[in-house]
Amino acid sequence: MTNDAPKAASPKFALGRQVATPGALAAIRAAGQTAHELLARHAAGDWGDLDDEDKGLNDAALTDGSRLFSAYRLRSGVKLWVITEAADEGGQRAATTILLPDEY
């Protein structure tokens, strides 16, 4: 028996504490998706629906420690943001938040 499911890409950075707003969680549930799939894409460097300039800023943030930002559209059409805080002086990122754009 073989498993033909695609393998998840390796994370490029640590997410820190993972949180989501109630609105984001409701939207994810309504779309029949999970927060895990969004977090996995974000951590793997799949920045979602960003322009090339913003994707480049995220790629640079992997080395300079600045904030990481992704935007995804759920199957329902609802847009969500995933934001990982900038790294501290020790290189650690404290938290990643999933939220609706109007909750920012």
C-alpha positions as CSV (number, residue, x, y, z in Angstrom):
1,M,0.0,0.0,0.0
2,T,1.4,3.4,-1.0
3,N,0.6,6.9,0.3
4,D,0.3,9.2,-2.7
5,A,-0.7,12.3,-0.6
6,P,1.7,15.2,-1.1
7,K,4.3,15.7,1.6
8,A,4.2,18.9,3.6
9,A,7.1,21.1,3.0
10,S,9.6,21.5,5.8
11,P,9.1,24.6,8.0
12,K,11.5,27.5,7.3
13,F,10.9,29.1,10.7
14,A,9.4,28.5,14.1
15,L,5.9,29.9,14.5
16,G,6.1,30.5,18.3
17,R,2.8,30.4,20.1
18,Q,-0.1,29.9,17.7
19,V,-3.3,31.9,18.2
20,A,-6.4,32.8,16.1
21,T,-9.1,35.2,16.6
22,P,-12.7,33.9,17.1
23,G,-13.7,35.4,13.7
24,A,-10.9,33.6,11.9
25,L,-11.7,30.3,13.6
26,A,-15.4,30.6,12.6
27,A,-14.4,31.4,9.0
28,I,-12.0,28.4,8.9
29,R,-14.7,26.1,10.3
30,A,-17.3,27.4,7.9
31,A,-15.0,26.7,5.0
32,G,-14.4,23.1,6.1
33,Q,-10.7,23.8,6.5
34,T,-8.2,23.8,9.4
35,A,-5.9,26.3,11.0
36,H,-3.1,23.7,10.7
37,E,-3.2,23.8,6.9
38,L,-2.8,27.6,6.9
39,L,0.0,27.5,9.5
40,A,1.8,24.8,7.6
41,R,1.7,26.8,4.3
42,H,2.9,29.9,6.1
43,A,5.8,28.1,7.9
44,A,6.9,26.5,4.7
45,G,7.2,29.9,3.0
46,D,4.1,29.7,0.9
47,W,3.0,33.3,1.3
48,G,-0.3,32.9,-0.4
49,D,-2.0,35.8,-2.2
50,L,0.8,38.4,-1.9
51,D,2.5,40.4,-4.7
52,D,6.1,39.7,-5.6
53,E,7.4,42.7,-3.6
54,D,5.7,41.4,-0.4
55,K,6.8,37.9,-1.0
56,G,10.4,39.2,-1.4
57,L,10.1,41.1,2.0
58,N,9.0,37.8,3.6
59,D,11.9,35.9,2.0
60,A,14.3,38.6,3.4
61,A,12.6,38.3,6.8
62,L,13.6,34.7,7.0
63,T,17.2,35.9,7.5
64,D,16.8,39.4,9.0
65,G,14.2,38.4,11.6
66,S,11.5,40.9,10.7
67,R,7.8,40.2,10.7
68,L,6.3,37.5,8.3
69,F,2.9,38.0,6.7
70,S,0.8,35.7,4.5
71,A,-2.7,36.1,3.0
72,Y,-4.8,33.2,2.1
73,R,-8.3,32.9,0.6
74,L,-10.3,30.1,2.1
75,R,-12.5,27.7,-0.1
76,S,-15.4,29.9,1.0
77,G,-13.7,33.0,-0.6
78,V,-13.0,34.6,2.8
79,K,-9.6,36.1,3.1
80,L,-7.4,35.5,6.2
81,W,-4.1,36.8,7.3
82,V,-1.3,34.9,9.1
83,I,1.2,37.1,10.9
84,T,4.3,36.0,12.7
85,E,6.0,38.5,15.0
86,A,9.5,39.7,14.4
87,A,12.2,37.7,16.1
88,D,13.6,38.9,19.4
89,E,17.3,39.6,20.1
90,G,17.8,35.8,20.5
91,G,16.3,35.0,17.1
92,Q,13.0,33.6,18.6
93,R,9.6,34.5,17.2
94,A,7.1,34.7,20.0
95,A,3.8,34.2,18.2
96,T,1.8,33.6,15.0
97,T,-1.7,34.9,14.7
98,I,-4.5,34.0,12.2
99,L,-7.0,36.8,11.8
100,L,-9.5,38.4,9.4
101,P,-8.1,41.5,7.7
102,D,-10.8,43.7,9.5
103,E,-9.6,42.4,12.9
104,Y,-6.1,43.9,12.4
